[in-house]
Amino acid sequence: MPSRHDALQRATLSAVLNGPGHTSATLRQSVARGDGPADLAGLVQRIRTEPSSVTDVDVDPLRGRYTEDQLFELIVAAAVGAAHDRRTAALLVLEGL
């Protein structure tokens, strides 16, 4: 059953993953799925599994390769992707009840 929030979620996903940015849409989409380049793997995994534990220690090694704007976009993409996956899983469970 469609939720009143579905359109908002789709719009948010589209803006974060397909909108203009300092990183490519392809990279943001990959990071949102939990994939992406090896240098981002640790940060992306931590965002997906332990987001409250992410600190500068996780981000600092990437500052030489990515700008602050790029890191922001990638962090948001990872968080939005994780949230989308969790919401999808929860809705599947609820549908099974």
For each residue, the residues with C-beta under 8 A, 3 or more apart:
1:
2: 6
3: 6
4: 7
5: 8 9
6: 2 3 9 10
7: 4 10 11
8: 5 11 12
9: 5 6 12 13 84 87
10: 6 7 13 14
11: 7 8 14 15
12: 8 9 15 16 80
13: 9 10 16 17 32 80 84
14: 10 11 17 18 19
15: 11 12 18 19
16: 12 13 19 28 32 73 76 77 80
17: 13 14 25 28 29 32 77 80 81
18: 14 15 25 29
19: 14 15 16 25
20:
21: 24 25 28 69 73
22: 67 69 70 73
23: 27 28 66 70 73 74 77
24: 21 27 28
25: 17 18 19 21 28 29
26: 29 30
27: 23 24 30 31 36 37 74
28: 16 17 21 23 24 25 31 32 73 74 77
29: 17 18 25 26 32 33 77
30: 26 27 33 35 36
31: 27 28 34 35 36 40 44 74 77 78 81
32: 13 16 17 28 29 77 78 80 81 84
33: 29 30 81
34: 31 44 45 48 78 81 82 85
35: 30 31 44
36: 27 30 31 40 41 44 74
37: 27 40 41
38: 41
39: 62 65
40: 31 36 37 43 44 62 74
41: 36 37 38 44 45
42: 45 46 58
43: 40 46 47 54 58 59 62 74 75 78
44: 31 34 35 36 40 41 47 48 74 78
45: 34 41 42 48 49
46: 42 43 49 50 51 53 54 58
47: 43 44 51 54 75 78 79 82
48: 34 44 45 51 78 81 82 85
49: 45 46
50: 46 53 54
51: 46 47 48 54 79 82
52:
53: 46 50
54: 43 46 47 50 51 58 59 75
55: 58 59
56: 59 60
57: 60
58: 42 43 46 54 55 61
59: 43 54 55 56 62 63 71 75
60: 56 57 63
61: 58 64
62: 39 40 43 59 65 66 71
63: 59 60 66 68 71
64: 61
65: 39 62
66: 23 62 63 70 71 74
67: 22 70 71
68: 63 71 72
69: 21 22 72 73
70: 22 23 66 67 73 74
71: 59 62 63 66 67 68 74 75
72: 68 69 75 76
73: 16 21 22 23 28 69 70 76 77
74: 23 27 28 31 36 40 43 44 66 70 71 77 78
75: 43 47 54 59 71 72 78 79
76: 16 72 73 79 80
77: 16 17 23 28 29 31 32 73 74 80 81
78: 31 32 34 43 44 47 48 74 75 81 82
79: 47 51 75 76 82 83
80: 12 13 16 17 32 76 77 83 84
81: 17 31 32 33 34 48 77 78 84 85
82: 34 47 48 51 78 79 85 86
83: 79 80 86 87
84: 9 13 32 80 81 87 88
85: 34 48 81 82 88 89
86: 82 83 89 90
87: 9 83 84 90 91
88: 84 85 91 92
89: 85 86 92 93
90: 86 87 93 94
91: 87 88 94 95
92: 88 89 95 96
93: 89 90 96 97
94: 90 91 97
95: 91 92
96: 92 93
97: 93 94
